[in-house]
Amino acid sequence: MEVITAKAIMLGIALGSAAIGLGWVGANYMKALGRNPEAGKAAGQVIIIAAMIEVTALLAFLLGAFLLTE
């Protein structure tokens, strides 16, 4: 396997994992709202968690972009 292919696979796994993480956080938040409507007060915390996941994905993307250039 070529080096650039391995780097592309690494980047795909990192960004795919971030997308799965965001979906998981959103789905569990919606389940919590369904069970307890007052859980809407935690929306700020959920947004902060989602932002942290997005920052991780952005860092992975930037790292991958720098690594993919040769």
Helices and strands as residue ranges (DSSP letters): H 3-35, G 37-42, H 43-68
